[in-house]
Amino acid sequence: MNESLLHFDWRLPAGVHAAFTTRAGGVSSSPWDSFNLATHVGDAPDDVAANREQLKKLLGLPAEPAWLNQVHGTTVANLDSETQGVITADAAVARQAECVCVVMVADCMPVLFASQDGRRIAAAHAGWRGLAAGVLEQTVAAMCVRGDVLTAWLGPAISKEHFEVGDEVRAAFVEADPGAAAAFVGNERGKYQADLVTLARRRLAAIGVTDVSGGEWCTFADRERFYSHRRDGQGGRMAALIWRD
């Protein structure tokens, strides 16, 4: 397995492909070293362009990924009709084979989706704000299929052990779902350790998505493989991608 890609097991429908990049194997210099794929974090544009070109060749992508201007919201782009210019959204759905859905992360959770028949795919950027506001629900709604015919994958994100939040974050979830309190553990500083994996799984289960894989990697703890905005401040971004033949 190439060092620029994370190895993971996710049983996908025939003809559907998914990938998640690591920080290794690119050309960017510190603090973006080395496989940074984001243009908005201060890295040299030529280095980012070289890394993106390397990604396309590495994965044999059918087209340029639809890079999003992510704003921690719930807007979902339909790539079948919206592929030109800057797309401001935090998720993307597609049916056409030439569309590559992608989201970039460095602690927030990437969530990839595919329908059982392989005809619909999606990628969502789900930090706590997006999760609380309903980005996963909006993504599934935009796919126009029932949750029980979808499979989902939770990519690397900051883990509960390293994700300290305040009362306002807990309240954003618990007010709508009292059971979400189980995803928050109080600490000695009067704050909470928040479990994004548990929160995402609860949100997905509520809309019928129970075939869920992944969720076992911590971006903060694994400095060698992952960027982490909370750990490092300035740095690069990894990408989660899904596409179909």
C-alpha positions as CSV (number, residue, x, y, z in Angstrom):
1,M,0.0,0.0,0.0
2,N,1.3,3.4,-0.9
3,E,2.3,5.6,2.1
4,S,0.1,8.4,0.8
5,L,-3.1,6.3,1.3
6,L,-4.7,4.9,4.4
7,H,-5.5,1.2,4.3
8,F,-9.1,0.4,5.4
9,D,-11.7,-2.3,5.0
10,W,-15.1,-1.1,3.7
11,R,-17.2,-3.4,1.6
12,L,-18.4,-1.4,-1.3
13,P,-20.7,-2.1,-4.2
14,A,-19.1,-3.3,-7.4
15,G,-17.8,-0.3,-9.4
16,V,-17.5,2.0,-6.4
17,H,-14.1,3.1,-5.1
18,A,-13.0,5.1,-2.0
19,A,-9.8,6.4,-0.7
20,F,-8.4,8.5,2.2
21,T,-5.0,10.2,2.0
22,T,-2.4,10.5,4.6
23,R,0.1,13.4,5.1
24,A,3.0,11.3,3.7
25,G,4.6,11.1,0.2
26,G,4.0,14.6,-1.2
27,V,6.2,17.6,-2.0
28,S,5.0,20.3,0.4
29,S,7.5,21.6,3.0
30,S,6.9,22.1,6.7
31,P,4.5,22.8,8.3
32,W,2.4,21.3,5.4
33,D,4.7,18.4,5.0
34,S,4.2,16.7,2.8
35,F,1.0,15.5,1.0
36,N,-1.2,18.6,1.6
37,L,-4.1,18.9,-0.7
38,A,-5.6,22.2,0.4
39,T,-5.1,25.5,-1.3
40,H,-6.4,27.6,1.6
41,V,-3.9,26.9,4.4
42,G,-0.9,28.9,3.2
43,D,1.0,26.2,1.3
44,A,2.8,27.0,-1.9
45,P,0.2,26.8,-4.8
46,D,2.7,24.9,-7.0
47,D,3.2,22.3,-4.3
48,V,-0.5,21.8,-3.8
49,A,-1.0,21.5,-7.5
50,A,1.7,18.8,-7.7
51,N,0.2,16.9,-4.8
52,R,-3.2,17.0,-6.4
53,E,-1.8,15.8,-9.7
54,Q,0.0,13.0,-7.9
55,L,-3.3,12.0,-6.2
56,K,-5.1,11.8,-9.6
57,K,-2.4,9.5,-11.0
58,L,-2.1,7.4,-7.8
59,L,-5.8,6.6,-7.8
60,G,-6.4,6.6,-11.5
61,L,-9.3,9.1,-11.1
62,P,-11.6,9.5,-14.0
63,A,-11.7,13.3,-13.5
64,E,-10.5,16.1,-11.2
65,P,-12.1,15.8,-7.8
66,A,-14.8,18.4,-7.1
67,W,-12.8,20.3,-4.4
68,L,-15.2,22.2,-2.2
69,N,-15.0,25.5,-0.3
70,Q,-16.0,24.0,3.1
71,V,-17.6,26.3,5.7
72,H,-18.8,24.0,8.4
73,G,-22.3,24.2,7.1
74,T,-25.0,21.8,5.7
75,T,-25.1,22.7,2.0
76,V,-24.8,19.7,-0.3
77,A,-23.6,20.1,-3.8
78,N,-25.1,17.9,-6.6
79,L,-22.1,17.2,-8.8
80,D,-24.3,15.8,-11.6
81,S,-25.3,19.5,-12.3
82,E,-22.8,21.6,-10.4
83,T,-19.1,21.1,-11.3
84,Q,-17.9,24.5,-12.6
85,G,-16.2,27.3,-10.5
86,V,-15.9,27.4,-6.8
87,I,-18.5,25.2,-5.0
88,T,-19.2,26.4,-1.4
89,A,-20.6,23.3,0.4
90,D,-19.7,20.8,3.0
91,A,-20.9,17.7,1.2
92,A,-21.4,16.4,-2.3
93,V,-23.5,13.8,-4.0
94,A,-23.3,12.3,-7.5
95,R,-24.7,9.6,-9.8
96,Q,-22.5,10.1,-12.8
97,A,-19.4,8.1,-13.3
98,E,-17.2,11.1,-14.1
99,C,-17.8,12.8,-10.7
100,V,-15.4,12.4,-7.9
101,C,-16.8,13.5,-4.5
102,V,-14.2,14.7,-2.0
103,V,-14.0,16.5,1.3
104,M,-10.8,17.7,3.1
105,V,-10.2,17.3,6.9
106,A,-7.7,17.7,9.6
107,D,-9.7,16.7,12.7
108,C,-13.3,17.0,11.5
109,M,-14.8,13.7,10.4
110,P,-15.1,12.7,6.8
111,V,-18.1,10.5,6.0
112,L,-18.4,8.6,2.7
113,F,-21.7,7.1,1.4
114,A,-22.7,4.6,-1.3
115,S,-26.0,3.1,-2.2
116,Q,-26.2,-0.7,-2.3
117,D,-26.7,-0.7,-6.0
118,G,-23.6,1.5,-6.5
119,R,-25.5,4.2,-8.4
120,R,-25.3,7.0,-5.8
121,I,-22.3,8.2,-3.9
122,A,-21.6,11.0,-1.5
123,A,-19.0,12.6,0.8
124,A,-19.6,14.8,3.8
125,H,-17.4,17.0,6.0
126,A,-18.7,16.6,9.5
127,G,-17.1,18.5,12.3
128,W,-19.2,19.2,15.4
129,R,-20.9,22.2,13.9
130,G,-21.9,20.4,10.8
131,L,-23.0,17.3,12.7
132,A,-25.1,19.3,15.1
133,A,-26.7,21.3,12.2
134,G,-27.6,18.2,10.2
135,V,-25.0,17.8,7.4
136,L,-25.3,14.0,7.4
137,E,-29.1,14.1,7.3
138,Q,-28.9,16.7,4.5
139,T,-26.5,14.5,2.5
140,V,-28.6,11.4,2.8
141,A,-31.7,13.4,1.8
142,A,-29.8,14.7,-1.3
143,M,-29.0,11.1,-2.3
144,C,-32.7,10.5,-2.6
145,V,-32.6,7.0,-1.2
146,R,-33.6,5.4,2.1
147,G,-31.0,5.1,4.8
148,D,-31.4,1.4,5.0
149,V,-30.0,0.9,1.5
150,L,-26.9,2.9,2.2
151,T,-23.4,2.0,3.5
152,A,-21.3,4.6,5.2
153,W,-17.7,5.0,6.3
154,L,-16.3,7.2,9.0
155,G,-12.8,8.4,8.3
156,P,-10.0,9.6,10.6
157,A,-11.0,12.4,13.0
158,I,-10.0,13.7,16.4
159,S,-10.9,11.2,19.1
160,K,-12.7,11.6,22.4
161,E,-9.5,11.5,24.3
162,H,-8.2,14.7,22.6
163,F,-11.4,16.6,21.7
164,E,-12.2,18.9,24.6
165,V,-15.3,21.1,24.2
166,G,-17.4,23.5,26.2
167,D,-21.0,23.5,27.4
168,E,-22.2,25.1,24.1
169,V,-21.1,22.1,22.0
170,R,-22.8,19.6,24.3
171,A,-26.0,21.6,24.4
172,A,-26.0,21.8,20.6
173,F,-26.5,18.0,20.5
174,V,-28.3,17.2,23.7
175,E,-31.1,19.7,23.2
176,A,-32.2,17.9,20.0
177,D,-31.2,14.4,21.2
178,P,-31.0,13.8,25.0
179,G,-29.3,10.4,24.3
180,A,-26.4,12.3,22.8
181,A,-25.2,13.0,26.4
182,A,-23.6,9.6,26.3
183,A,-21.0,11.0,23.8
184,F,-19.7,13.6,26.3
185,V,-17.6,12.8,29.4
186,G,-16.8,15.6,31.9
187,N,-13.2,16.3,32.7
188,E,-11.4,17.9,35.6
189,R,-11.3,21.3,33.8
190,G,-15.0,21.6,33.8
191,K,-15.3,20.8,30.1
192,Y,-16.2,17.7,28.2
193,Q,-14.4,15.1,26.0
194,A,-16.6,14.7,22.9
195,D,-16.9,11.6,20.9
196,L,-17.5,12.5,17.2
197,V,-17.8,8.8,16.2
198,T,-20.6,8.2,18.6
199,L,-22.4,11.4,17.6
200,A,-22.1,10.5,13.9
201,R,-23.4,7.0,14.4
202,R,-26.3,8.2,16.4
203,R,-27.2,10.7,13.7
204,L,-26.9,8.1,11.0
205,A,-28.9,5.5,12.9
206,A,-31.8,8.0,13.4
207,I,-32.2,8.2,9.6
208,G,-31.9,4.4,9.1
209,V,-28.2,4.2,8.2
210,T,-26.9,1.3,10.2
211,D,-24.3,-0.2,7.8
212,V,-21.5,1.9,9.1
213,S,-17.8,1.1,9.0
214,G,-14.6,2.9,10.2
215,G,-14.2,5.4,13.0
216,E,-11.1,3.9,14.6
217,W,-8.4,6.4,13.7
218,C,-7.4,9.6,15.7
219,T,-5.9,12.4,13.7
220,F,-4.6,14.2,16.8
221,A,-2.8,11.1,18.2
222,D,-1.2,9.9,15.0
223,R,1.3,12.7,14.0
224,E,3.1,10.5,11.5
225,R,0.1,9.8,9.3
226,F,-2.3,12.6,9.9
227,Y,-2.6,16.4,10.0
228,S,-4.4,17.8,13.0
229,H,-5.5,21.4,13.2
230,R,-6.1,21.3,17.0
231,R,-2.6,19.7,17.6
232,D,-0.5,21.8,15.2
233,G,-2.5,24.9,14.3
234,Q,-1.0,25.6,10.9
235,G,-0.8,22.5,8.7
236,G,-2.2,20.6,5.7
237,R,-5.4,18.7,4.9
238,M,-6.1,15.1,4.0
239,A,-8.8,14.1,1.6
240,A,-11.6,11.5,1.6
241,L,-12.7,10.6,-1.9
242,I,-15.4,8.4,-3.4
243,W,-16.2,7.7,-7.1
244,R,-17.8,5.1,-9.4
245,D,-17.0,3.5,-12.7
